């Protein structure tokens, strides 16, 4: 019987040991964080370095998180969840800097241990453009730190790393 189960796992393409559930992924984000921020307003400009803080807490059934962040000149609230209906991660942010709220959807890449978000096509956000031409990515590092990167789409079709946020546990 054990050999049949092993055969099914090995040859069906299912790796029971390599899968990361939303709950396990969100546990990596939970807690209080210090953040090192680097923002580059546009290509060719000098970057600005700041520090900030963030805290993420589990909501309801642990496959949902709420978070608060603060840094000089900006503060806000983030909600991250996994939609079983849509089979995707969802990211919602409101803050004191943006003109509107931000709603992104994404997926998790277990090979790179990266949570990748992008805009929802046809949904105008953070400006006047009918598309939100940005990506938001969370890299979970082996040392427990998390690197969040915000990429903006340039007119030439290439993405530009506009800001990065290195999270270290308090």
Number of C-alpha atoms within 10 A of each C-alpha: 6 7 8 9 9 11 11 13 14 12 9 9 8 11 11 9 7 9 12 14 11 18 16 12 17 20 15 14 22 18 14 18 20 18 25 17 20 18 18 16 13 14 11 7 9 10 15 11 13 13 14 18 19 23 20 22 18 20 13 8 8 17 20 19 23 17 19 18 19 17 15 8 7 12 16 16 17 19 19 22 21 22 14 10 6 9 10 15 21 19 19 15 18 17 17 12 10 14 12 14 12 17 22 22 21 20 16 19 13 11 8 10 15 19 18 19 22 20 20 16 11 10 12 17 20 15 11 9 11 13 15 22 19 18 20 21 19 20 17 19 13 8 7 12 17 21 18 20 20 19 18 18 15 13 7 6 9 9 15 16 19 18 20 21 21 19 22 17 16 11
